[in-house]
Amino acid sequence: MKRSIFVLLGMGILTVTAPANAVQKCVALDASSTTCTSTPAGGNADWSATCTTNGTSVPIKGIAMCSNQAGAAQYATSDAITTVSSASDTTNVNCWCKMVEPAVSSWVFFNANSSAGNCAGDCSFYCALYARSYSAFRSALFSSLGD
């Protein structure tokens, strides 16, 4: 009986102390040497691009959001953004972009000079366009990914 308890206890310790196997995905996204292609489309909440670094292409997926919160500067980043929700709101005019695949970035702000009526339709278009056209935007997007 004692031996059975020790065997069961030993098996429990092995189970508890066994290493966890995590999946890690390496993504080569260095803004200084990465180029992106995209086909911007408006009227969506999502956007996409394909970014290439040293011959390796990585599909990027992101989301776009209009907010009443402006960034401190062009391409400022934020971990969270705010919105105002009311039928008569006219302050959600600031476009923010976030990468969600293959990694999650911070929100990146850019001033597209939208009106409340146009921001929601235009924001995803500009996220894809800026990913393709502006290395400073890509730097802001990739800098929050960490090591």
N, C-alpha and C positions, 0 to 999 in steps of 0.2 A: 504494500500500500504506500509506504513512504517513497519507495523507488518510483512509483507511478506519479506521485505528486511532484517529485523532483524533475522527472522527464517532462511532464506537462509544463511545469514552471520554466524549465530550460527552453522548451519550444516557444513559449510565450515571449521570453526575453529575446530570442533570435528573431521572432516576428517583429517585435517592437523596435529593435535596433537595426534591422535590415535597411540598407540604404534605399532611398527613394530614387527611382529612375525618372528623371525629367527629360522632356524633349526640348532641345535648344535648336533654334533655327538661325543660321548665320545669314545676314543680309548685308551685301556690300552697297552701302548708300553713303558715299562721301560727296557732299555738295560741290566741292571744288573740282571733282573729276567725273561727276554724274551729269548725263544729259537725259532729258525726258521727252517723250512724245505723247500727245494726247489729242483727242477729238472733243473739244469742249461742247457741251450740250446744256442748255438752260432749262429751267423748270423742274429740276430734280433735286432731291436732297443729297444724292450721292454723286461722286465724280471719280474718274480714274485716269491713270497715266501708266506708261511703261517707261521705267528708268533704267539706264544702262551705265554700268561702271566697269571699266576694264574688260569689255566684251561680254559681261554677264548682265542679262536683262532680268528685271524684277518688276512684275505687275504691282501697281500701287492702287489701292482703293481708299477712298476718303468720303467724308461727309461735310456738308456745308450748312452753315447756320447764320441767320440774321439775328442781330442782338442790339439791345439798347446800349450796350457797353462798347465803347471805343477803345482801341489799343492806345498806349502811350505814344507810339510811333508806328510808322509803316513796318509791318512784319513783326510786331510785338507778339509775344506768346503769353498764354494764360492756361492754367490747368482747368479752370471752370469759367463759363461765361453766363451772363444773365439775359433774360428776355422779359418783356412786358407783355402780358396777355390780356388784351381787351379789344373789343370790336372796333373801337375808335383810335387805337394806338397808331401813332405815326413815328415812333422813336426807334423801332427795330430796323435800322438802316445800315448797320455796320456788319460787314461780311467777315466771317471767320471760317477757316478751313481746318480740318483735322484728318490725319491719315489714320486709318483703322486696320489696314492690312498692308504689308506683312507684319507691321508693328504698330503700336498706338503712340501717336505723337501728342504734344500739347496742341491747343488751338492756336492758329496763326492768323493774325489780323491783317487786313489790307483795306485801304480806303478806296472803294470803288465809286464813291460819290453817288450812291444809289438813293432813291426815294423809297419810302416804305412800300409803295406798290410794286417797285421794280426789284428790290433786294432779293426777295424769295425766288423770283424767277431767274435772276442773274447770278446769284452767288455761286452755285455749282459750276456754272460756265467759267467764271473768273478763277475759281480754285484750280480747275484743269488747265486753263490758259496760263496762270502764273506758275504752275508746276513745270510747264513746258518752257516758258519764256524767261523766267527770272531766277538767276542763281541765288540771289539774296532771299527769295521766298523759300527755295529748296533748303538753304542753310538753316533758316528758322524752323522749317518742318523737320529736318533730320537732326538738328542739334539737341532736341529734347528726347531723343531715343535712348541715350545713355550707352554705356559699354556693356 
